[in-house]
Amino acid sequence: MSSFFRAMICVLLLGSCGSSSGNFSAPRDLDDACSIVSERPEYLRAFRRVERRYGVPVPSLMAIIYQESKFIGNNRPPHQYALGVIPIGRQSSALGYSQALDGTWKEYQDEVGGRRASREDIDDATDFMGWYMIQTVEETGVPITDTRNQYLAYHDGRTGFNRGTWRSKSWLIRIAGEVEARAALYATQLQSCGRL
């Protein structure tokens, strides 16, 4: 076999090892839920699966994903720098649509998702969110439909939520209100285009 064909086979194999979609960019109009699910119908399928399995409303999932990653599949927190120029790592291990941390993601993989689950895959990321949020219901009593408090528990962790760590974070309380408002907006939009 010629070296040209060997090189082509290597390129094809490497290309096939990537993500199933390979498109990590955000949808064009993040303020229009109908536009998001029209542009990315696989998102709506994933959201509806989670709604059926865990009871998480589609608009709540969408609003939390918007806040966490802006629908960018391979989103990561920014790097931190010492002396303003020396990279010393990222702020956290959060990754993907759901911005799940390494430890919590490993717990999800062990309990539900399996070792091949990926934070960069919309199906796995949303299933993780549903799994996490249903545990929030069990451990905190926050209803699955209470987007604001579900987000506070998602951000600060269930233990932090129960301890009230969020109460001293006025910025987080404001953001949780924004997530709740975005979920309401998305619900109205999805109803208007017949997707809810």
N, C-alpha and C positions, 0 to 999 in steps of 0.2 A: 504494500500500500504506500502510495507516495506521501511525502511529508505534508503536502497541501491538503490532502484528504484527512490526514490525522489531525491537522490543525482545525479544519472545519468541524470535525466530529467533536473535538474539545470545546470549541466555541458553542456548538449546539447543546452539548451536555451542561456546560456552565450556565448557559441561558435558561435551561429548563429547571435549574436548581433554585431559582428565585421564587418570590411570592406568587401565589396563584394568579393574582391580578397584575402585580407589578406596578400598579398605578397608586401611588401613595399621596398624590396631590389632593387638595380639597376640592369639593364641588364648586362650581362657579358662584352661585348665589346662596350664601349661608343664612341669609335672612328670610328665605322663602322655602319652607318645608316641601312644598309641592315640586319646586324646581330641584331640590336635593334628591328626592326619591324618583323623579323622572329621569334625571341624569344618571343616577346610580340605583337601578331597580334592585340590585343585590342587597343594598342597605335595607330597603323596605322588607324584603324577605327575611333578613336577619332580625330586624326589629319585631316583626310579627311572630316569629318563632319564639323569641324571648317573652313576648307578651302572653302567648299561649302556655309556655312552660312555667313561667314564674309570676305572671300577672302584672309585670311592669308595663305601664302605659307607654306606647310608642313615643308620644311627644316628650315624656320625661327622659327616656333614653337619649333621644336626639338632643335635648337641651343639655344634658350632662356631657355627652360627647362633644358638643360644640364648645362648652366651657373648658373641658379637659384638653382637647387636642385640635379643635377647629376642623375635625374630620380629616386630619392628616394621619394616614395609617402608620407612618414610621416616626411620628413626633417624639422628641425627647426634650427634657429640660435643657436649658443652656449650660455651657461650660462655666466653671468658676475659674477665676484667675488670681494668682498671688501677685502682688505688686502691679496689678493691672495688665500683666503680659504673660506670666508663666501659667500655662494651663494646669489645674490641679484636680480635674475631674468634674463630673456633673453634679448638680444640686441634689439629685436623687436618682434612683434606678428606674423611675417611671418610663414607660415606653408604650407607644401605639395609641390606638383610638381611645382606649379606656384609661391610659396612663397608669396602669397597674404596676405596683412595685414588685421587684423580684420575689420577695418572700411571700407576698400574698398570691402572686401568680403561681408560684410553686405549690402552694396549698391548694389552689384551684386545680392545677394539673393533677395532683395526687388524688383529689377527691372526685373530680368530675371530668375535666377536660382531656386528660391523657397527656402523655409526654410530648406529643407532636402539636399540641395546641399552640397557637402563635398570637401574641398581642397585636401583631400587624395584620391579622385576618379579621375582617368585620364580623364574621360568624362567631369566632372564638371570643373576640373582645366583648361583644354584646352578651354572649352567654355568660362570660365571667361577671359582667355587670349585674345580670339577673340573679346569678348565684350569690353574689355579694349582697345585693339588696334584699333578697329574701332572708338571708341570715341577719340583716339589720332589723327586719321585722321581728324575728324571733328573739334577738338579744336586747333590743331597745324598745320595742312596742311601736315604733314609727310605722304608720301604715304605708303600704307599697305605693299608694297614690299621693303621698305627701312629698312632692318633689323637693321642696325647700329643705326639710329635715333629712330626707334621704341623702341629699347632696352634702349637707353638713356632716353626716355620718360617713359618707363616702370619702370626703376630704380629710377629716380628722381621725378616721377610724372609729369603729364602734365603741371601743374602750374610751377613747378621747371624747366621743359624743356623750357617753354616759357620765363621764366626769365633768362635762361642760367646758372643755378647753376652748371651744368655739366662742363662748360668751365674751372672752377678752379680745377677740379678733374682730373689730368693727369692719374691716375690709372683707373678711370672709362672710359675715352676716349680710353685707351689701351684695356680695357676689351670689350668695344663696338666693337672695331675693331676685336677682337678675336671672338666675337659672329658672326659678319658678315662673317668672314673667315670660321668658322665652318658651317654656313648655306650654303655657297658655296660648301664646301666639302661634306656635307650631300646631297646636290642637285645632285652633280656629281655621288655619290655612288648610290643614289636611282634611277637615270636614268640608271646606268649600270646594276642594277639588276631588272629593269622593274617595280619598285614600285612607280615611279613618273608619 
